[in-house]
Amino acid sequence: MRSTSLALTLTITLAAGCNARESAPAPSPVAAPTAAPAGAIAPPAQGATVTAPAAPVWVVYARIVAKQPREVAAILEDGTRPMARLSRPGVDSTFAGVLAGHRVLVAAHGPDGAITAIDQVSADGSGRREIAALPKGRYAKVLRAETDGGATVVELARADAPTVVDVVAIGAGAGPVTVGESARLVAVADGRVGFVARGGLQSARMDGGDVRALGGEDGQDRVVEARGARVLMTLHGSGAGDVRLTDLAGAHVDVGAAGVDDRAVGFAGEGHLILTRTAGGKRQLVAVGIDGKGERALTPADVDASPAAVAPSGDVLFTRADGALAVAPLAGGAMRVIDPAPGADAHVAKIVGDRAFTIGSGPTGGLLRASKLDGSATTELCNQPLWLPFFGTVTADGRAIFYRALAGRPDGGLLYSVKLDGTDLRPVGSVARDADGTDLGAPADQDFEAVTPAGRVVLEAELQGTSSHLFVSGGGADAHRISDREHARFAALTRP
């Protein structure tokens, strides 16, 4: 069940349908539930395609049984292995993170609900070992976990003040070390931990020593992106900003111009950074090398460019003051409009291959649109009264998978697929089946969770009169249950 509290002022008109609008609209009715699209699902990474069969991964989930301690379990996406219990027998447990090598972190909780220990275990349930015993009653939840070598660094929410988070290093041979109090984790690399505390970017060794300030030392650092040990940020975020690229040891380069408001946008490929420069109330997109050299403007100074996304090529997507979505090439040259009307408050949900998928608001509901990055075509994939679409992924045979919530309703969400030309709308996973193929009926509510490297859609579904269960689908009407009959909540996919 996905929250749908997004505010929309809807004037109900004739149903617009989910249909192509490259020229004249042509309504496309929803196909019968038994009609299924063929093909596998492409990985969700931008521009990625499936070129060879991928090994199955484990689906990690919370298993909730009435009047019993919470469990953490895992099952292979293809169902060829039995469910593995990852938590300690009879101990209330929660998911804490995934590590490379199909390893999972599990938090064990005491009677007061606080975390007592964190275990590392293989997704098949083997090799469980405790990597940290935490102070009694101090922490309630693991929010994030990152690794560097044999050490793991976690964000821990305090039990007595859940909004206060500490950054703690564990599993490095010594007891837990609080690296940053009331802090948020940024990066872990080269034996150091980067974190923001009291508004400033800092780093420290895994043992908490050798703390270094990496930002402007005024409590106004705004971290934009971290890649390995490199962190891109805006300094003096509440005033006229400057842009800095730093590593966790403190070696840095400041880019942009002095005396103007520069803001970091993100990395563009391996060799460039993107920033905005504001003058006269208008933002200009600027590219500069990671060495701080070779600065060049990507958009004219008189065009107010609001950055929306950076494509894998380094080209920058932005919205103009009139709402149009455009592209500024990293290599230079004229900017091009790829969607003149993506809808109010439109944002780029994902870039997949040669298309940008956007979500915006229309007069009757949400809009899902696909635009080719070269500007050659824009297609409306969904425009239904009261529908709030959330983009998921693209299948290898050219279908967009999306989740549809309903405005004002916390339940009743369903998955659909549609061709990239906007035609042939079909439900996904509308026929729920048990692992042996038994028809379980139509789900009352669905949530899109993930896409595996092998191309399977993982979804949560509530059947009539039952709790939530985990299913996998190839993108068609059938979805097969992989969790058992107990209540299940998706946590993560394991990593090879």
GITA-V370980 format. One record per backbone hydrogen bond with DSSP energy under -0.5 kcal/mol. CO is the residue of the C=O (numbers start at 0). NH is the residue of the N-H. If there is no record, write none. Layout:
# GITA-V370980
co	nh
CO	NH
CO	NH
This chain:
# GITA-V370980
co	nh
3	407
7	9
9	11
16	18
19	25
31	34
33	35
39	395
39	396
44	47
48	50
56	76
57	59
57	493
58	74
59	490
59	491
60	72
61	63
61	488
62	64
62	70
63	486
64	67
69	92
70	62
71	85
71	86
72	60
73	83
74	58
75	78
83	73
83	85
87	90
91	108
93	106
96	104
98	102
98	494
101	122
102	98
103	120
104	95
104	96
105	118
106	93
107	115
107	116
109	112
113	109
115	133
116	107
117	130
117	131
118	105
119	128
120	103
121	124
125	121
128	119
130	170
131	117
131	133
134	137
134	138
137	158
138	114
140	142
140	156
143	154
145	152
147	150
150	147
151	169
152	145
153	155
153	167
154	142
154	143
155	165
156	139
156	140
160	157
160	163
162	164
163	157
164	182
165	155
165	167
166	178
166	179
167	153
168	176
169	151
176	168
176	178
179	166
181	197
183	195
186	193
188	191
190	205
191	188
192	203
193	185
193	186
194	196
194	201
195	183
196	199
198	220
199	196
200	213
200	214
201	194
202	211
203	192
204	207
208	204
211	202
219	236
220	222
221	233
224	231
226	229
228	247
229	226
230	245
231	223
231	224
232	243
233	221
234	241
235	238
238	240
240	261
241	234
242	254
243	232
244	252
245	230
246	249
250	246
252	244
254	242
256	259
259	261
260	277
262	275
265	273
266	268
267	271
270	289
271	267
272	287
273	264
273	265
274	285
275	262
276	278
276	283
277	260
278	281
281	278
282	304
283	276
284	297
284	298
285	274
286	295
287	272
288	291
292	288
295	286
299	302
301	303
302	304
303	305
304	306
305	318
308	310
308	316
310	313
314	310
314	316
315	327
316	307
316	308
317	325
318	305
319	322
322	341
323	319
324	337
324	338
325	317
326	328
326	335
327	315
328	331
335	326
338	324
342	345
343	360
346	348
346	358
349	351
349	356
351	354
353	372
354	351
355	357
355	370
356	348
356	349
357	368
358	346
359	366
360	343
362	10
363	385
364	361
365	383
366	359
367	380
367	381
368	357
369	378
370	355
371	374
376	371
378	369
378	380
381	367
383	386
385	406
386	365
386	388
387	404
389	402
392	400
393	41
394	397
397	419
398	394
399	417
400	391
400	392
401	415
402	389
402	404
403	413
404	387
405	408
412	445
413	403
414	427
415	401
416	425
417	399
418	421
422	418
424	30
425	416
427	414
429	431
430	478
431	439
431	440
432	480
433	436
437	433
440	431
441	463
444	461
446	459
449	457
451	454
454	40
455	451
455	457
456	458
456	472
457	448
457	449
458	470
459	446
460	462
460	468
461	443
461	444
462	465
466	462
467	487
468	460
469	481
469	482
470	458
471	479
472	456
475	428
476	430
478	432
479	471
486	63
488	61
491	59
494	101
